[in-house]
Amino acid sequence: MNALHISATLGVRGIDLELDVEEGETVAILGPNGAGKSTLLQLVSGSVLPDSGDVRLGEDVLTDTSSRIFVPIHARGVATLAQDALLFPHMDARTNVAFAPRSTGANRAHANGVADRWLDAVGASHLAGRRPAQLSGGQAQRVAIARALAADPRLLLLDEPLAALDVETAPAVRRVLRTVLRESARTALIVTHDLLDVVALADSVAVIDNGRVVERGSVADVLTTPRSEFGARIAGVNLLSGRAVDADDTTSLTTSWGMKVRGSGRHATGTPLVAVFSPAAVSVHPTPPHASPRNVFEVVIEEMEVQGSGIRVRSRPHPDGSPGMAADITPAAVSDLGLEPGRSVFFVVKSREVALHPALQSRP
């Protein structure tokens, strides 16, 4: 069994994490810079010891502060692949990959056989005799993937493995990773900022913010009905948080600063909710329209940027510091309305375009 469980605190970094990963599952770890994503990997790999908590891989306890158990990094059955290949410069590719089984006691013939198998699996057999200085970035990363897998890890940690690759090389390496993760059915965590990595590689998503897991769900759920600010940001949708209040035939949400949002679905009064709606569903008006049922929000434009063939207009952050709302409109509309940063306008969205979902609650 290679299911992962981690529950750990680390005061100096503001970490209070709890995460469970099923055997053979690949989980994308998302979140803003400094949220605690890399710390999560370090706690699992054993390069950082928590103040309190435990890490378990299958039935094996890797860390347990209450019992003073701390399995060394090399004995955890965990391999890490970072954005830098970190190959040994004095070894050729085959020897680099063979180093993993050799370090666990395999003889040279067996280790070379394992290296050849994994180099073939990642499409790098023809690179076996080259040293790292003779490899391109994409080639070096393929060899690094083979080396990580040659150790036969029970858990694979991927720390932005494609971030250093150019836009032409990354897709090919991403396909390699997808193939090996699917065919080997390895349990894996992948820290990434790239939505393509999430869609192509992950089975599910965990969003970390301020040192806590604030959202956990399938890739489809997080990208279509996000429950966290960062989840909404990467999915490209608007998200407002608040609590349910009574309405005539539906539910409304009231934010902490008093904004009321009407949407679809019924929820008990007082239920913590998030309202999710697409920027494409938002129209921009210079004066408030009176048609109903609509949500009309008076906002001040913060910025405007090109988004595909249109313009994304974003309002100033909300009083609680959360990101402002976004509206996607045509360049012609921007010109006709004379929109510019600092101008007050009205964002309008029909209530049927707003989905209300129960908010996920992080641990206290």
N, C-alpha and C positions, 0 to 999 in steps of 0.2 A: 504494500500500500504506500502510495506517495502523495496522499492528500496533505496539504499544508495548513497549519493553524499557527497564528501569531497573535499574541496579546501582550503589549509591551508599552512601558512609559519610559521617557527619557527627558527629564526636566530641563536640562541645559538647552535642548532643542525644541521644547514645547511639544513633545510627542506623546500622544495617548492613542495608540493604534490597536485595532482588532480586525483581523481578516482571516477568512477561511476560504481555501481553494480546494476544489475537488481534484481527485487523481486524474491526470491527463488533461486538465483544464488549462487554457492559456488566458490569463487575466491582464488586460491593459490597465496600467496604473497612470491615471491622469491627474493633473492639478497644476496650479500656478507655480512659478519659480519660488523655491523656499518653502513649499508646503509640507515637505517631509517624504517625498517619493524616494529619493536616493537613500535616505536614512532607513526607510523600510527595507530596501535591499540589503543594506549593511547589517541590519539587525538579523535578517534571515541568514546571510552568508557567514555571520560570526565575526565580522570585522569591527563591529560595535557591540558593546555589552549594555543592555538596558538597565535602568535603575530597578525596575521590577517587571515581572512578567515571564512568559514562557514562549518557546518556539518548538513546535512538534512537526516532524515529517513522517507521515504514516504512524507507526507505533513507537517511533524513536523520539526521545526527548533530546533536542539539540541545545536548548537553553532553558533553565529553570532557576530563577534567582532564589526562590524560597528553599530549594534543595541544593543550591550552589553547584548546579550542573552547567558546564559550559564546554561543549564539544569543540575542539579546534577546527579551524577553517578547513584544513586539508582532509578532515575525517567526516565531514558533514554530508558528502554526496551531493554537493551543490556546486554548480559551475556558473561563472559570471562572464558575460560577453558585453563589453563596453563599446563606445563609439570609436575608440582607438584600438586597433587590432592587438597591439602590445606583443607582437611576435619577437622571439629571440633573434636578434640581428645576425648572430654568427651561425645560425642553423638554417638549413634549407627547409622548404615547406613540409616535406615528408617527416623530417626529424622533429620539427616543431609540433606536428600533430602526434607523432609517436611518443613525444615526451609525456603526454598525459597518462597513457597506460604504463609506460616505463616507471613513472613516479609511484605507481601503485604496486610495483613488483613484477610486472610482466617482463618476459625475456625479450630480447631484441627482435627475434623473428615474429613473435606474436604481436608485439607493438607495431612493427612495420606493416603487418597484415591489417591491423585495425586502422592504421593511418591511411593505407591505400583504399580501404573500404569507404572511409568517410570523405576522403578527397574526391573519390568518384561520386559519392552521394551529393556533394555540393558543386559538382562540375568543375573540379580543379585538379584532376589527375595530371593534366599536362603541365601543371605548375610545380610538381613534386620536387624537382631538382633546383628550383630557384630560391634564392635568398630574399628576405623581405625588401631589401633595397631595389630588387629587380621586379617588384610587384606593384601594380597600380592599387589605388585605394580599395576598389571593389574586389580585386583579386586577393588582397591581404585580408579583407574581411571574410571572404569565403574560407580562406585557410583558418582564420580565427574561429569561425563557426565549426569547422571540422575538428579543430583541437578541443573546443569545449565539449563536443559530443563524443569525442574519442575517450573521454574520461568516464563515459557511461553514467552521467549524473542522474540522480533521482529527481532533481529540480534544476531548472535552467533559469537564470536571472539575466534579463536583457536590458541593459541600461542605455537607452537611445542608440541602438546598434547601427542605425542608418543615418544618424545626424551628420556625420562627417563626410558622407558620400554625395557626389554631385547628382543632379536630377536625372542624368542619363544612366548612371550606375545603380542608384538606389532601387529602382523597380526590379532589376534582375536579382539583386541580393534578397529583396523582399520575397520574391517568388521562391528562392532557395529556402529561406526560413520557413515559409508557409508549408513547403513540401516536407521538410524534415520534422516540423512540429506535428503535422498531421500523421505522417507515416510512423513516427516513433511514439506518438501518443504521450509525449512527456508533459509533465506538469511544468508550467512556466509563468513567470511574471515578466511583463515588458513595460518599462517606463518609456513613454513617448510623448511628443507634442504633435505628432503627425496623424491626422485623421485617417490617412490611407493605411498606416500601420494598424490602427484599431480595427478598421473594416476588414483588412486582408488577413490579419494574424490572430485576432483575439476572439474568444468565445464569450467573454463577459468583460465588464468594466468596473473598476473601483476608482472613485474620485476622492482625492485627498486634499484637504484644505486646512490650514492652521494645525497641522499635525494629527488630524483625525480623518477617518473615512466618513465622508458626508453623503456618499451615494454609492450604491452597489446594485448592479443589475446586468441584464443581457445587453449586448451591443445595441440591438434594435431598440430596447426600452430606453436606454440612456440617450440615444441619438434622436429618438422621436418624441419621448416624453421625459425630458430631463427634470430632475428634482433639485438640482444645485445650480448655483450661479455659474460655476466653471463648466458644468455639463451643458448648460444652455449656451454658453459662449462657444464651445467647440462644436456644438450642433448647429450654431447659427440661428438661434431663435431667441425671442424675448422671454424673460421669466420674471415674475413678480411674486414675492412671498407675503403671506398674511394669514388671516383666519377667516373662516366661513361666517357669514352673517345671513339672516333670513331674507328671502325675496319672495315675490309672488309665485312664480312658476319655475324657478331655478335657484341656483346658489350664487351668491356674490362673495367676493373676497375683499376684505379691508386690510390695507397695509398698515405698518406701524406708524406711518405719518399721516394716515387718514384718507388715502386714495382708495376709492371703491372701484372694483373691477367686476363686471358681470360676465359670466361664462356658462358653459354647458355642464350639466351634471348636478346632482343633489348631494349635499354633504351636511352632516349635523353641525348646528351652530357651535362655533368655537373651535372646530377642527382646524389644525394647521394645514394650509393649502399652498400650492404654487399654481399660478396662472401662466400658461405657456401659449404663445402665439407667434406666428411667422412674421418677420419684417415685411414680407410681401403682402400681408393682410392689412397693413397699416397705411392709411391715406393721410396726407398732410393738408391742412386747411389754414388760411390766414385768420379766419374767424370761426367760432364754434358752430357746427351744423346742428339742426334741431331734429333730424330724423331719428327714429327709435326702432328697435332697440340697439343702441350703439354705446360704446365706451368713448368718451371724449376726454382727452388728457391735455391740459395746458402745459407746454414744455418750453425750454430754451435750448436752441440748437448748440451743441458742443462742437461737432465736427461733421464733415462730409467727405466721403471717399468713393472712388470708383469701385463698383461691385458688379463684375461681369459686364453687361452692356448697360447697366443702370448706375444709379447713385444711391449709396446708403447714407441716410441722414440719421445721426445719433444725437440724442438729447443729453443734457448734463446729468451727472450721477444723481441718484435719488438722495433724499435727506439722510437715509441710513448708510450712505456710502456705496450702495450696490450700483452696478453699471446702469446707465440710462437706457431708455428704449431706442430701438432702431426701426426705421422705415425705409423700404426699398422703393424708389420712385424713378421716373424717367428723367434724363437730362433736360428734356423740354419742360417738364413740370418744375424742376429747380429754377429754370430761367423764367418761366411764367410767373412763379410765385416770388421771385427775387429772394430766394433763400440764401442765408449766410450765417456763419457762426455768430452767436449772440442774439439772434432774432427770436422773439417769442412766437410760437405757432401752436396749432392744435393737432395732436396725433389722434386719429379716429380709427377704431376697429370694431367690427360687428361682434356682438356677444357670441354668436354661433361660431366665430372663428377662434374663440378663446376656450381652451380646454383647462379645466380645473382638476388638479390631482392632489391626493394627500401628500403632504411633505414628508420626506424621510427624516427621521429624527436621529441625530448623532447621540452617542452615549454621553451622559452628563459627566 
